Amino acid sequence: RLVAYYTSAVSDGTLDIGVLRSQLQALLPDYMVP
């Protein structure tokens, strides 16, 4: 089941998982960040 998706504002489309995870941890409760 799809619960979220990611789109990039940068044209190269690269994703740094560490940056994404740290931003999510700042915004979401611990149980919502894998």
C-alpha positions in Angstrom: 0.0 0.0 0.0 1.3 3.4 -1.0 1.4 5.8 2.0 3.7 8.5 0.7 5.7 9.5 -2.3 8.7 11.8 -3.0 9.1 14.2 -5.9 12.3 16.3 -6.5 12.3 20.0 -7.1 15.8 19.6 -8.5 16.1 18.6 -12.1 18.8 16.0 -11.6 16.4 13.9 -9.4 19.1 12.6 -7.0 18.0 11.6 -3.5 20.2 11.7 -0.4 18.5 9.2 1.9 20.3 10.6 5.0 19.0 14.1 4.3 15.5 12.9 3.7 15.5 10.8 6.9 16.7 13.7 9.0 14.1 16.1 7.6 11.4 13.5 8.3 12.6 12.9 11.8 12.4 16.6 12.5 8.7 16.7 11.3 7.2 13.3 12.2 6.9 11.1 15.3 9.6 8.4 15.6 7.1 5.6 14.8 6.4 7.1 11.4 10.1 7.1 10.2 11.4 3.8 9.0 
